[in-house]
C-alpha cells in the first residue's frame, strides 16, 4: 500500500508540472542599425591632362552613438545605432602625376630618346631587376616627355648646404667645412635675391625638362642634406623672409629616434606646409654603392615609406649619402618610383638623360659671398 501511494504521488506531480505555465524565452527582433554618413566633397582642378596627386590627407572620422528602443516579446531593450561624420579639413591641390615609367639611365647620350635605355630593346622592361626589388610600392608613372625633351639642357644651380647654425665649441675641420653660420647665410640670401635669383624645386626642374614648363629668368634650387635642427631655427625663417623655399633631404631613422641634432617630425611638417619639399636621404646615412641589395632596399624604401607616412605623399627625389651610388641604386630608385637624384659633384647644367645624377654647387662653411658668386658664374666681387 505504501509503495502504491508513492507511485501515485509521483504520477500526480508529473501531471501537475506539465500543465503549469512555462517561462518563455524572449525572442528579440533583429535590431535595425542605421548608419548616416556625411562627407565633404573635395574637388581639384586638373590641367594639362595631369592627375591630382597631393595631398592624400587622412580624413577625420568622428563616431557618435544614439540609443533607440527595440521592442521584444518581453519588454524594451536598448540598441546602439552608430552614426559617422567625415570631415575634410584640407583642400586637395593638383600636382602632376606622370604617365609613363622612366626608362633612361645616366649612360645615355644626349641624342637618344629619353624613353628608351641604350642597353634595352623597346620591348624590354625599363629596369631589369629581381621581382623582390619591386616591393610594396607600385612604380610611379613618369610624365611623358614631349618631342623636345631629349634636347633640353638648362642651367639651374642646385645649392647644397648641410648645417646652418652657429659653430659649436671645439668644432673639427669637417664640421667647420659643413657649417654656414646664420649671419653669412643671410648675406648669401640677400646677394642672391638682389641678383635676381628666384627659388624653384626639383619638381619644377624636371617638368621644365620633360614638358618645357616655364622657369624664372634666374632659377635656383636650395637643398639641405641631413635635416639638421638648425635649419628650422635659422635657415627656415631667413628663407621665408626673402621669399625662398628649399628642399630638405632627411635621414629618417635618426628623426624617428628623436636625435637632438635633427629636425623633429613636427618641425618638418611645418616646413612642408610652408611650401618646402621633404625628400629622403636614407634611414641612417650609410654609403649605398657596392653594398648588398638588402641594405639598399632597407635604406631607400624604408626612408621613402617613412616620409610618405608623415607627409601624405610619395617622395620623388633622393640624395645619395656621401654622394656615393652605383647602377644598382639607380635601378632600385627607378623601380620604386623616384623621378631623380642628386649627387655631391659640381655642376650647373642639367638634362633629362642624367636625372639620377644631377650635380650641385656645394656651399662651404668658410666660403664668402664672393666665392658663391664665382661658383654660380657671376663674375663680380661682393
C-alpha positions in Angstrom: 0.0 0.0 0.0 2.8 2.4 0.9 4.5 1.7 -2.4 1.3 2.3 -4.4 0.9 5.6 -2.6 4.4 6.8 -3.5 3.9 5.7 -7.2 0.6 7.7 -7.5 2.2 10.7 -5.9 4.9 10.7 -8.5 2.4 10.4 -11.4 0.3 13.3 -10.0 3.4 15.5 -9.6 4.4 15.0 -13.2 0.9 15.8 -14.5 0.8 19.0 -12.5 4.2 20.0 -13.8 3.2 19.5 -17.5 0.1 21.6 -17.1 1.7 24.6 -15.4 2.8 27.8 -17.1 6.2 27.6 -18.7 8.7 30.5 -18.7 9.0 31.6 -22.3 12.5 32.7 -23.7 12.2 36.2 -25.1 12.5 36.3 -28.9 14.2 39.6 -29.8 13.6 41.0 -33.2 16.6 41.8 -35.3 17.5 45.4 -34.4 17.8 47.7 -37.4 21.1 49.5 -37.5 21.2 52.7 -39.5 24.5 54.5 -40.4 24.3 58.0 -41.6 27.4 59.3 -43.5 28.0 62.9 -44.4 31.1 63.6 -46.5 32.5 66.9 -47.5 33.0 66.9 -51.3 36.6 67.6 -52.3 37.3 68.8 -55.8 40.5 69.8 -57.6 41.2 71.4 -60.9 43.2 69.1 -63.2 45.0 70.8 -66.1 47.3 69.6 -68.9 46.0 66.0 -68.6 47.7 65.7 -65.2 46.0 63.9 -62.4 45.7 65.3 -58.9 48.3 63.6 -56.6 48.7 65.6 -53.4 47.9 65.9 -50.6 46.4 62.5 -49.8 45.3 63.7 -46.4 43.7 61.3 -43.9 40.1 62.4 -43.2 39.0 62.7 -39.6 36.1 60.4 -38.8 34.1 61.1 -35.6 31.7 58.4 -34.3 28.6 59.2 -32.3 26.0 56.9 -30.8 22.3 57.2 -30.4 20.2 54.9 -28.2 16.9 53.7 -29.6 14.2 51.4 -28.2 13.8 48.0 -29.8 10.5 46.1 -29.0 10.6 42.5 -27.9 8.1 39.9 -26.6 9.3 40.6 -23.0 9.8 44.3 -23.0 12.2 47.0 -24.1 15.9 46.6 -24.7 18.4 49.2 -25.9 20.4 49.0 -29.1 23.2 51.4 -30.1 22.9 52.9 -33.6 26.2 54.4 -34.7 26.4 57.5 -36.9 29.6 58.7 -38.6 30.6 62.1 -39.9 33.5 62.5 -42.3 35.3 65.8 -42.1 37.8 67.0 -44.7 40.0 69.6 -43.1 42.4 70.0 -46.1 41.8 71.0 -49.7 43.3 68.9 -52.5 45.7 70.7 -54.7 46.7 69.5 -58.2 50.1 68.0 -58.6 51.1 66.3 -61.9 51.3 62.5 -61.9 53.3 61.2 -64.7 52.0 58.9 -67.4 55.0 56.7 -68.4 57.6 54.9 -66.4 61.1 56.4 -66.7 63.5 54.2 -68.6 66.6 56.3 -69.2 69.8 55.7 -67.4 72.8 58.0 -66.9 74.7 56.2 -69.6 72.5 57.6 -72.4 73.9 60.0 -74.9 72.0 63.3 -75.5 70.8 62.1 -78.9 69.0 59.1 -77.5 65.3 59.1 -76.8 64.5 59.8 -73.1 62.1 57.0 -73.1 64.5 54.1 -74.0 67.7 53.0 -72.4 70.5 52.3 -74.9 71.0 48.8 -73.5 67.4 47.8 -73.9 65.2 46.9 -76.7 61.8 48.7 -76.9 60.1 45.6 -75.6 62.2 45.2 -72.6 61.3 46.3 -69.1 62.8 49.7 -68.2 64.7 48.2 -65.3 65.7 44.5 -65.3 65.6 43.9 -61.6 64.6 40.9 -59.4 60.9 40.7 -58.6 61.6 41.3 -55.0 63.1 44.7 -55.9 59.5 46.0 -56.5 58.1 45.6 -53.0 55.0 47.2 -51.6 55.1 50.4 -53.7 53.9 50.5 -57.3 56.4 52.3 -59.5 55.3 55.8 -60.1 54.4 56.7 -63.7 56.6 59.1 -65.5 55.5 62.3 -67.2 55.5 61.6 -71.0 58.3 63.7 -72.5 57.4 65.9 -75.4 59.2 66.0 -78.7 61.9 68.4 -77.5 62.7 66.7 -74.2 65.7 64.8 -75.3 67.4 68.0 -76.4 66.7 70.3 -73.5 69.6 71.4 -71.3 69.0 74.1 -68.7 71.3 76.0 -66.2 69.7 75.8 -62.8 72.2 75.9 -59.9 71.3 73.4 -57.2 72.9 74.7 -54.0 74.0 72.1 -51.4 74.0 73.1 -47.7 74.4 71.0 -44.5 74.4 72.9 -41.2 73.1 76.4 -41.0 73.7 77.3 -37.3 76.5 78.7 -35.1 79.6 76.6 -34.8 79.8 74.6 -31.6 82.8 74.8 -29.4 85.8 72.7 -30.5 84.3 72.1 -33.9 86.6 69.9 -36.0 87.6 70.6 -39.6 84.8 68.5 -41.1 82.1 70.4 -39.0 83.6 73.8 -39.9 83.6 72.9 -43.6 79.9 71.8 -43.5 78.6 74.8 -41.4 77.4 78.1 -42.8 76.8 80.4 -39.9 73.4 82.2 -39.8 74.9 85.7 -40.5 76.8 84.5 -43.5 73.7 82.6 -44.7 71.5 85.7 -44.6 74.2 87.7 -46.5 74.1 85.0 -49.2 70.3 85.2 -49.4 70.4 88.9 -49.7 73.0 88.7 -52.5 71.1 86.0 -54.4 67.8 88.0 -54.1 69.5 91.2 -55.3 71.0 89.4 -58.3 67.5 88.3 -59.4 67.6 84.6 -58.4 64.3 83.0 -57.6 63.9 79.6 -55.9 62.3 76.7 -57.7 62.1 73.0 -56.8 63.5 69.8 -58.3 59.9 69.1 -59.5 60.0 72.4 -61.4 63.3 71.5 -63.0 62.0 68.1 -64.1 58.8 69.5 -65.5 60.8 72.0 -67.5 63.0 69.3 -69.0 60.1 67.0 -69.7 57.3 69.4 -70.8 59.0 72.8 -71.2 57.5 74.3 -68.1 58.4 78.0 -67.8 61.1 78.8 -65.2 62.1 82.2 -63.8 64.8 84.1 -65.6 67.4 83.1 -63.0 66.1 79.9 -61.3 67.9 78.5 -58.2 67.3 75.4 -56.1 68.2 75.3 -52.4 68.9 71.8 -51.0 69.9 70.9 -47.4 71.3 67.5 -46.7 70.7 65.5 -43.5 68.0 67.7 -42.0 69.8 69.2 -39.0 67.7 71.1 -36.5 69.4 74.4 -37.0 67.6 74.6 -40.4 64.3 75.2 -38.6 65.6 78.0 -36.3 68.0 79.7 -38.8 67.6 78.8 -42.5 63.8 78.5 -42.5 62.8 82.0 -41.2 65.6 83.7 -43.3 64.5 81.9 -46.4 60.9 82.8 -45.8 61.8 86.5 -45.4 63.3 86.6 -48.9 60.5 84.6 -50.5 62.7 81.5 -51.0 61.9 77.9 -50.3 64.1 74.8 -50.3 64.3 71.0 -50.3 65.5 69.1 -47.2 66.9 65.6 -47.7 66.1 63.8 -44.4 67.8 61.0 -42.6 64.5 59.5 -41.4 65.8 56.8 -39.0 67.6 59.4 -36.8 64.5 61.6 -36.8 62.5 58.5 -35.7 64.9 58.0 -32.8 64.5 61.6 -31.7 68.1 62.5 -32.2 68.5 66.0 -30.8 70.7 67.2 -33.7 68.0 66.5 -36.3 64.6 68.0 -37.1 61.6 66.7 -35.3 58.7 65.4 -37.5 56.6 68.3 -36.2 59.2 70.8 -37.5 59.5 69.0 -40.8 55.7 69.0 -41.3 55.6 72.8 -40.6 58.2 73.3 -43.3 56.3 71.1 -45.7 53.1 73.1 -45.1 55.1 76.3 -45.8 56.0 75.0 -49.3 59.3 73.3 -48.7 60.0 69.9 -50.2 60.9 67.0 -48.0 62.8 64.1 -49.6 64.8 61.1 -48.3 68.5 60.8 -47.7 68.3 57.2 -46.5 67.4 55.9 -43.0 70.8 56.0 -41.3 73.1 57.8 -43.8 75.2 54.8 -44.9 77.0 54.5 -48.2 74.9 52.7 -50.7 77.3 51.9 -53.5 78.8 48.4 -53.7 76.5 47.2 -50.9 74.2 44.2 -50.6 70.8 44.6 -52.2 69.0 44.1 -48.9 70.8 47.1 -47.4 69.9 49.3 -50.4 66.3 48.2 -50.1 66.1 48.9 -46.4 67.7 52.4 -46.7 65.9 53.5 -49.8 62.4 52.0 -49.4 62.4 52.5 -45.6 63.2 56.2 -45.8 60.7 56.7 -48.6 57.8 55.0 -46.8 58.6 56.8 -43.5 58.4 60.1 -45.3 55.2 59.1 -47.1 53.6 58.2 -43.8 54.4 61.6 -42.3 53.7 64.0 -45.2 51.0 62.1 -47.1 52.7 61.9 -50.5 55.3 59.7 -52.1 58.8 61.4 -52.3 60.2 61.6 -55.8 63.8 62.7 -55.4 66.7 61.2 -53.5 70.1 62.4 -52.2 72.9 59.8 -52.1 74.5 59.6 -48.7 78.1 60.9 -49.1 77.4 61.2 -52.8 78.1 57.6 -53.4 75.9 55.5 -55.8 76.1 52.7 -58.4 73.8 51.3 -61.1 72.0 49.0 -58.6 71.0 52.0 -56.5 69.8 53.9 -59.6 67.8 50.9 -60.8 66.2 50.5 -57.4 65.2 54.2 -57.2 63.6 53.9 -60.6 61.8 50.7 -59.7 60.1 52.1 -56.6 59.0 55.4 -58.2 61.7 58.0 -57.8 62.0 60.6 -60.5 65.6 61.6 -60.0 68.5 62.0 -57.6 71.3 64.5 -56.7 75.0 63.9 -56.2 77.7 65.9 -54.5 79.6 66.5 -57.8 79.9 70.1 -59.1 77.8 71.2 -62.0 75.3 73.9 -63.1 73.6 72.4 -66.2 71.1 69.6 -66.3 69.3 67.4 -68.8 66.7 64.6 -68.6 69.2 61.9 -69.6 71.0 62.3 -66.3 68.1 62.9 -63.9 69.5 60.4 -61.4 73.0 62.1 -61.3 72.1 65.7 -61.2 75.1 67.8 -60.0 75.1 70.5 -57.3 77.0 73.5 -56.0 78.5 72.9 -52.6 78.4 76.0 -50.3 81.3 75.6 -47.9 81.4 76.8 -44.4 84.4 79.1 -45.0 83.2 80.4 -48.3 82.4 84.1 -48.7 79.6 85.6 -50.7 82.2 86.5 -53.4 83.1 82.8 -53.6 79.4 81.9 -54.0 79.1 84.3 -56.9 82.1 82.6 -58.6 80.5 79.2 -58.2 77.4 80.5 -59.9 79.3 82.1 -62.7 78.6 85.6 -61.5 81.8 87.5 -62.4 81.6 90.1 -59.7 83.1 90.8 -56.3 80.8 91.4 -53.3 
